[in-house]
Amino acid sequence: MGVYPVPMILVLVIRAPAQCVRSMISPPPMPGKLDFGRVIADLSATLPDDAIIVNGAGNYTVWVHRFYQFRRFGTQLAPMSGAMGYGVPAAVAAKLVH
């Protein structure tokens, strides 16, 4: 049996966990007039800790899941089954409850 190379991500996690996490949650610059990663990161830095973030299903949710830093339990409302159209009714319900 030979020696297997260690995957680079494992090396990064072992050597510098905080730096590795920061690199994964910091949006890289994107071309175009609107940088969705930056928008979500700015919302994360600006909104209060108890802000409830609601999203539906679709590719756009990747921006929220990757770059928004949830700070309290129960502040994310999102479908578990990929149901599109979840966002608006969930936002209305969250507003009625809170």
DSSP file with accessible surface (Angstrom, degrees, kcal/mol):
  #  RESIDUE AA STRUCTURE BP1 BP2  ACC     N-H-->O    O-->H-N    N-H-->O    O-->H-N    TCO  KAPPA ALPHA  PHI   PSI    X-CA   Y-CA   Z-CA
    1    1 A M              0   0  219      0, 0.0     2,-0.1     0, 0.0     3,-0.0   0.000 360.0 360.0 360.0 133.4    0.0    0.0    0.0
    2    2 A G        -     0   0   55      1,-0.1     2,-0.5     0, 0.0     0, 0.0  -0.284 360.0 -91.1 -90.4 176.8    1.3    3.4   -1.0
    3    3 A V        -     0   0  145     -2,-0.1    -1,-0.1     1,-0.0     0, 0.0  -0.768  39.3-141.9 -90.3 130.0    1.0    6.7    0.8
    4    4 A Y        -     0   0  171     -2,-0.5     2,-0.0     1,-0.1    -1,-0.0  -0.746  20.6-111.2 -94.1 138.9   -2.0    8.7   -0.4
    5    5 A P        -     0   0  117      0, 0.0    -1,-0.1     0, 0.0     3,-0.0  -0.377  31.4-116.0 -66.4 146.2   -1.8   12.5   -0.8
    6    6 A V        -     0   0   85      1,-0.1     5,-0.1     2,-0.0     0, 0.0  -0.686  34.8-108.4 -82.2 129.2   -3.8   14.5    1.7
    7    7 A P     >  -     0   0   79      0, 0.0     4,-1.8     0, 0.0     3,-0.4  -0.310  24.0-123.1 -58.0 142.9   -6.5   16.6    0.1
    8    8 A M  H  > S+     0   0  125      1,-0.2     4,-2.4     2,-0.2     5,-0.2   0.876 109.7  57.1 -58.0 -40.1   -5.8   20.3    0.0
    9    9 A I  H  > S+     0   0   94      1,-0.2     4,-2.3     2,-0.2    -1,-0.2   0.907 105.8  51.2 -61.9 -36.2   -9.0   21.2    1.9
   10   10 A L  H  > S+     0   0   83     -3,-0.4     4,-2.4     2,-0.2     5,-0.2   0.922 108.4  51.6 -66.4 -39.7   -7.9   19.0    4.8
   11   11 A V  H  X S+     0   0   26     -4,-1.8     4,-2.7     1,-0.2     5,-0.3   0.933 110.6  48.8 -61.9 -43.9   -4.5   20.6    4.9
   12   12 A L  H  X S+     0   0   71     -4,-2.4     4,-2.7     1,-0.2     8,-0.3   0.912 111.4  49.0 -63.2 -42.2   -6.2   24.0    5.1
   13   13 A V  H  < S+     0   0   66     -4,-2.3    -1,-0.2    -5,-0.2    -2,-0.2   0.905 114.7  44.7 -66.0 -39.6   -8.6   23.0    7.8
   14   14 A I  H  < S+     0   0  121     -4,-2.4    -2,-0.2    -5,-0.2    -1,-0.2   0.928 120.6  38.9 -70.6 -42.9   -5.8   21.5    9.9
   15   15 A R  H  < S+     0   0  199     -4,-2.7    -2,-0.2    -5,-0.2    -3,-0.2   0.884 136.3   4.3 -77.6 -42.4   -3.4   24.4    9.4
   16   16 A A     X  +     0   0   26     -4,-2.7     4,-2.6    -5,-0.3    -1,-0.2  -0.527  61.4 170.2-148.2  75.2   -5.7   27.4    9.6
   17   17 A P  H  > S+     0   0   75      0, 0.0     4,-2.5     0, 0.0     5,-0.2   0.906  82.8  48.4 -58.9 -42.6   -9.3   26.6   10.4
   18   18 A A  H  > S+     0   0   58      1,-0.2     4,-2.6     2,-0.2     5,-0.2   0.928 113.3  47.1 -65.8 -42.0  -10.3   30.2   11.0
   19   19 A Q  H  > S+     0   0  126      2,-0.2     4,-2.2     1,-0.2    -1,-0.2   0.905 111.8  51.8 -65.3 -39.5   -8.7   31.4    7.7
   20   20 A C  H  X S+     0   0    5     -4,-2.6     4,-1.4    -8,-0.3    -2,-0.2   0.937 111.1  46.7 -63.3 -45.5  -10.3   28.5    5.8
   21   21 A V  H  X S+     0   0   79     -4,-2.5     4,-1.7     1,-0.2     3,-0.4   0.930 111.0  52.3 -64.1 -44.5  -13.8   29.3    7.1
   22   22 A R  H  X S+     0   0  143     -4,-2.6     4,-1.3     1,-0.2    -1,-0.2   0.900 107.4  52.3 -59.2 -39.2  -13.3   33.0    6.3
   23   23 A S  H  < S+     0   0   74     -4,-2.2    -1,-0.2     1,-0.2    -2,-0.2   0.823 110.3  48.9 -68.7 -27.5  -12.3   32.2    2.8
   24   24 A M  H  < S+     0   0   80     -4,-1.4    -1,-0.2    -3,-0.4    -2,-0.2   0.773 116.8  39.8 -81.6 -25.9  -15.5   30.1    2.3
   25   25 A I  H  < S+     0   0   51     -4,-1.7    -2,-0.2    -3,-0.1    -1,-0.2   0.505  95.6  88.5-103.3  -3.9  -17.9   32.7    3.7
   26   26 A S  S  < S-     0   0   64     -4,-1.3    12,-0.1    -5,-0.2    11,-0.0  -0.841  81.0-126.6 -94.2 121.2  -16.3   35.8    2.1
   27   27 A P        -     0   0   19      0, 0.0     3,-0.1     0, 0.0    -2,-0.1  -0.446  18.1-131.8 -70.7 132.3  -17.7   36.4   -1.3
   28   28 A P        -     0   0   69      0, 0.0    10,-0.2     0, 0.0     9,-0.1  -0.460  39.9 -85.5 -73.5 155.2  -15.2   36.7   -4.1
   29   29 A P        -     0   0  124      0, 0.0     6,-0.0     0, 0.0     0, 0.0  -0.369  48.2-158.3 -62.1 138.6  -15.6   39.7   -6.4
   30   30 A M        -     0   0   86      2,-0.1     2,-0.0    -3,-0.1     8,-0.0  -0.924  16.9-112.6-118.8 147.2  -18.0   39.0   -9.3
   31   31 A P  S    S+     0   0  119      0, 0.0     3,-0.2     0, 0.0     2,-0.1  -0.327  72.8  51.7 -73.2 158.6  -18.3   40.7  -12.6
   32   32 A G  S    S-     0   0   70      1,-0.1    -2,-0.1     3,-0.1     3,-0.1  -0.378  96.2 -69.7 107.6 175.7  -21.4   42.8  -13.5
   33   33 A K  S    S+     0   0  221      1,-0.2     2,-0.5    -2,-0.1    -1,-0.1   0.724 116.0  47.0 -79.3 -24.9  -23.4   45.6  -11.9
   34   34 A L        -     0   0  101     -3,-0.2     2,-0.8     4,-0.0    -1,-0.2  -0.971  63.1-164.6-126.5 120.6  -24.8   43.5   -9.1
   35   35 A D     >  -     0   0   34     -2,-0.5     4,-2.2     1,-0.2     3,-0.2  -0.861   3.1-169.7-104.9  99.4  -22.8   41.2   -6.9
   36   36 A F  H  > S+     0   0  108     -2,-0.8     4,-2.4     1,-0.2     5,-0.2   0.858  84.9  56.1 -61.3 -36.5  -25.2   39.0   -5.0
   37   37 A G  H  > S+     0   0    0      1,-0.2     4,-2.4     2,-0.2    -1,-0.2   0.931 109.8  45.9 -60.1 -43.9  -22.5   37.6   -2.7
   38   38 A R  H  > S+     0   0  113      2,-0.2     4,-2.6     1,-0.2    -2,-0.2   0.889 110.2  54.5 -66.7 -39.2  -21.6   41.1   -1.6
   39   39 A V  H  X S+     0   0   58     -4,-2.2     4,-2.4     2,-0.2    -2,-0.2   0.954 112.0  43.3 -59.2 -48.8  -25.3   42.0   -1.1
   40   40 A I  H  X S+     0   0   22     -4,-2.4     4,-2.7     2,-0.2    -2,-0.2   0.910 113.2  51.4 -66.8 -40.7  -25.9   39.0    1.2
   41   41 A A  H  X S+     0   0   13     -4,-2.4     4,-1.9    -5,-0.2    -1,-0.2   0.911 111.2  48.8 -62.5 -39.5  -22.7   39.6    3.1
   42   42 A D  H  X S+     0   0   76     -4,-2.6     4,-1.6     2,-0.2    -2,-0.2   0.898 110.7  50.0 -67.0 -39.8  -23.7   43.2    3.6
   43   43 A L  H  X S+     0   0   75     -4,-2.4     4,-3.1     2,-0.2    -2,-0.2   0.919 109.3  52.6 -61.7 -42.3  -27.2   42.2    4.8
   44   44 A S  H  < S+     0   0    9     -4,-2.7    -2,-0.2     1,-0.2    -1,-0.2   0.887 112.6  44.2 -60.2 -39.1  -25.5   39.7    7.2
   45   45 A A  H  < S+     0   0   86     -4,-1.9    -1,-0.2    -5,-0.2    -2,-0.2   0.760 121.5  39.2 -76.8 -23.0  -23.3   42.5    8.6
   46   46 A T  H  < S+     0   0  112     -4,-1.6    -2,-0.2    -5,-0.1    -3,-0.2   0.843  94.3  83.8 -98.5 -39.9  -26.2   45.0    8.8
   47   47 A L  S  < S-     0   0   54     -4,-3.1     0, 0.0    -5,-0.2     0, 0.0  -0.310  85.0-102.0 -70.0 150.8  -29.3   43.1   10.0
   48   48 A P    >   -     0   0   77      0, 0.0     3,-1.9     0, 0.0    -1,-0.1  -0.254  33.7-105.5 -67.4 161.3  -29.9   42.5   13.7
   49   49 A D  T 3  S+     0   0   78      1,-0.3    22,-0.4    22,-0.1    23,-0.2   0.777 119.5  51.8 -58.3 -29.2  -29.1   39.1   15.2
   50   50 A D  T 3  S+     0   0   95     21,-0.1    -1,-0.3    20,-0.1     2,-0.1   0.336  77.4 129.4 -95.9  11.4  -32.8   38.2   15.4
   51   51 A A    <   -     0   0   18     -3,-1.9     2,-0.6     1,-0.1    21,-0.2  -0.398  55.6-134.9 -63.7 136.3  -33.7   39.1   11.8
   52   52 A I        -     0   0   50     -2,-0.1     2,-0.5    24,-0.1    24,-0.2  -0.870  15.3-157.1 -98.8 121.5  -35.6   36.2   10.1
   53   53 A I  E     -a   76   0A  26     22,-3.3    24,-2.8    -2,-0.6     2,-0.4  -0.860  11.2-170.8-100.8 128.5  -34.3   35.3    6.7
   54   54 A V  E     +a   77   0A  37     -2,-0.5     2,-0.3    22,-0.2    24,-0.2  -0.949   9.8 166.0-122.7 136.1  -36.8   33.6    4.4
   55   55 A N        -     0   0    6     22,-2.1     3,-0.1    -2,-0.4     2,-0.0  -0.979  21.8-145.0-144.2 159.9  -36.2   32.0    1.1
   56   56 A G        -     0   0    3     -2,-0.3     2,-0.3    22,-0.2    28,-0.2   0.151  45.8 -66.9 -94.6-142.2  -37.9   29.6   -1.3
   57   57 A A  S    S+     0   0   16     26,-0.2     2,-0.2    25,-0.1    28,-0.2  -0.868  77.3  80.4-117.0 148.5  -36.3   27.0   -3.5
   58   58 A G  S >  S-     0   0   28     -2,-0.3     3,-1.4     1,-0.1     4,-0.3  -0.738  87.4 -66.3 142.6 173.0  -34.0   27.6   -6.5
   59   59 A N  T >  S+     0   0  152      1,-0.3     3,-1.6    -2,-0.2     4,-0.4   0.787 118.8  69.6 -63.8 -28.1  -30.4   28.4   -7.4
   60   60 A Y  T >> S+     0   0  120      1,-0.3     3,-1.1     2,-0.2     4,-0.7   0.758  83.3  72.9 -63.4 -21.9  -30.6   31.8   -5.9
   61   61 A T  H <> S+     0   0   16     -3,-1.4     4,-2.6     1,-0.3    -1,-0.3   0.734  78.5  75.7 -68.3 -18.6  -30.7   30.3   -2.4
   62   62 A V  H <> S+     0   0   86     -3,-1.6     4,-2.2    -4,-0.3     5,-0.3   0.891  90.6  56.4 -58.5 -38.5  -27.1   29.4   -2.6
   63   63 A W  H <> S+     0   0   75     -3,-1.1     4,-2.3    -4,-0.4     5,-0.3   0.929 110.8  42.7 -60.1 -45.5  -26.1   33.0   -2.0
   64   64 A V  H  X S+     0   0   16     -4,-0.7     4,-1.9     1,-0.2    -2,-0.2   0.945 115.0  48.9 -66.2 -47.8  -28.1   33.1    1.2
   65   65 A H  H  < S+     0   0   95     -4,-2.6    -1,-0.2     1,-0.2    -2,-0.2   0.826 119.5  37.5 -65.5 -30.2  -26.9   29.7    2.5
   66   66 A R  H  < S+     0   0  118     -4,-2.2    -1,-0.2    -5,-0.2    -2,-0.2   0.880 127.2  27.4 -89.7 -39.0  -23.2   30.5    1.8
   67   67 A F  H  < S+     0   0    9     -4,-2.3     2,-0.5    -5,-0.3    -3,-0.2   0.549  95.7  87.9-110.2  -7.3  -22.8   34.1    2.7
   68   68 A Y     <  -     0   0    9     -4,-1.9     2,-0.9    -5,-0.3   -27,-0.1  -0.827  65.5-147.4 -92.0 128.0  -25.4   34.9    5.3
   69   69 A Q        -     0   0   75     -2,-0.5     2,-0.3   -28,-0.1    -4,-0.1  -0.807  10.3-151.2 -97.7  99.8  -24.1   34.2    8.8
   70   70 A F        -     0   0   64     -2,-0.9     3,-0.1     1,-0.1   -21,-0.1  -0.535  15.2-178.0 -71.1 133.3  -27.1   33.1   11.0
   71   71 A R        +     0   0   95    -22,-0.4     2,-0.3    -2,-0.3    -1,-0.1   0.512  60.5  43.2-113.6  -8.7  -26.5   34.1   14.6
   72   72 A R  S >  S-     0   0  139    -23,-0.2     3,-1.1   -21,-0.2    -1,-0.2  -0.995  84.3-104.9-138.9 148.6  -29.6   32.7   16.3
   73   73 A F  T 3  S+     0   0  214     -2,-0.3    -2,-0.0     1,-0.2     0, 0.0  -0.395 103.7  25.5 -66.4 140.8  -31.6   29.5   16.1
   74   74 A G  T 3  S+     0   0   49      2,-0.1    -1,-0.2    -2,-0.1   -24,-0.0   0.644  85.4 111.8  82.6  15.0  -34.9   29.9   14.3
   75   75 A T    <   +     0   0   10     -3,-1.1   -22,-3.3   -23,-0.1     2,-0.5   0.335  62.7  72.0-103.6   6.7  -33.9   32.8   12.1
   76   76 A Q  E     -a   53   0A  76    -24,-0.2     2,-0.5    -4,-0.1   -22,-0.2  -0.986  56.3-174.4-121.4 127.0  -33.9   30.9    8.8
   77   77 A L  E     +a   54   0A  50    -24,-2.8   -22,-2.1    -2,-0.5    13,-0.1  -0.977  25.0 142.8-117.7 118.2  -37.2   29.8    7.2
   78   78 A A        -     0   0   29     -2,-0.5   -22,-0.2   -24,-0.2     2,-0.1  -0.990  51.3 -95.3-152.3 151.7  -36.6   27.7    4.1
   79   79 A P        -     0   0   26      0, 0.0     3,-0.1     0, 0.0     8,-0.0  -0.410  19.3-158.9 -71.9 145.3  -38.3   24.7    2.5
   80   80 A M  S    S+     0   0  194      1,-0.1   -23,-0.0    -2,-0.1     0, 0.0   0.683  91.4  47.1 -91.0 -21.7  -36.9   21.2    3.2
   81   81 A S  S    S-     0   0  106      2,-0.0    -1,-0.1   -24,-0.0   -24,-0.0   0.294 115.9-103.6-106.2   9.0  -38.5   19.6    0.2
   82   82 A G        +     0   0   46      1,-0.2     2,-0.5   -26,-0.1   -25,-0.1   0.754  56.7 172.7  77.8  23.6  -37.5   22.1   -2.5
   83   83 A A    >   -     0   0   44    -27,-0.1     3,-0.8     2,-0.1    -1,-0.2  -0.536  23.6-143.0 -72.2 117.5  -41.0   23.6   -2.6
   84   84 A M  T 3  S+     0   0  149     -2,-0.5   -26,-0.1     1,-0.2    -1,-0.0  -0.504  82.9  38.8 -76.9 149.4  -41.0   26.7   -4.8
   85   85 A G  T 3  S+     0   0   63    -28,-0.2    -1,-0.2    -2,-0.2    -2,-0.1   0.546  79.5 116.4  88.8   9.4  -43.2   29.5   -3.7
   86   86 A Y    <>  +     0   0   82     -3,-0.8     4,-2.2     1,-0.1     5,-0.2   0.822  57.4  72.2 -77.5 -32.8  -42.4   29.0   -0.1
   87   87 A G  H  > S+     0   0   15      1,-0.2     4,-2.3     2,-0.2     5,-0.2   0.891  95.4  43.5 -58.3 -53.0  -40.7   32.4    0.5
   88   88 A V  H  > S+     0   0  113      2,-0.2     4,-2.4     1,-0.2     5,-0.2   0.957 116.5  44.9 -65.9 -49.7  -43.6   34.9    0.5
   89   89 A P  H  > S+     0   0   82      0, 0.0     4,-2.5     0, 0.0    -1,-0.2   0.906 114.6  50.7 -60.9 -36.5  -46.1   32.9    2.6
   90   90 A A  H  X S+     0   0    9     -4,-2.2     4,-2.6     2,-0.2    -2,-0.2   0.890 109.4  50.6 -67.0 -37.9  -43.3   32.1    5.1
   91   91 A A  H  X S+     0   0   45     -4,-2.3     4,-2.2    -5,-0.2    -1,-0.2   0.911 110.7  48.8 -65.5 -41.3  -42.4   35.7    5.3
   92   92 A V  H  X S+     0   0   81     -4,-2.4     4,-2.4     2,-0.2    -2,-0.2   0.938 112.6  48.2 -63.4 -44.5  -46.0   36.7    5.9
   93   93 A A  H  X S+     0   0   49     -4,-2.5     4,-2.2    -5,-0.2     5,-0.2   0.920 110.2  51.7 -63.1 -41.9  -46.3   34.0    8.6
   94   94 A A  H  X S+     0   0   13     -4,-2.6     4,-2.6     1,-0.2    -1,-0.2   0.909 110.6  48.8 -62.0 -40.4  -43.0   35.1   10.3
   95   95 A K  H  < S+     0   0  165     -4,-2.2    -1,-0.2     1,-0.2    -2,-0.2   0.903 110.9  50.1 -66.5 -39.6  -44.3   38.7   10.4
   96   96 A L  H  < S+     0   0  145     -4,-2.4    -1,-0.2     1,-0.2    -2,-0.2   0.882 116.2  41.7 -65.9 -36.8  -47.6   37.7   11.9
   97   97 A V  H  <        0   0  111     -4,-2.2    -2,-0.2    -5,-0.2    -1,-0.2   0.862 360.0 360.0 -79.3 -36.5  -45.9   35.6   14.6
   98   98 A H     <        0   0  157     -4,-2.6    -1,-0.2    -5,-0.2    -2,-0.2   0.113 360.0 360.0-111.2 360.0  -43.1   38.1   15.4
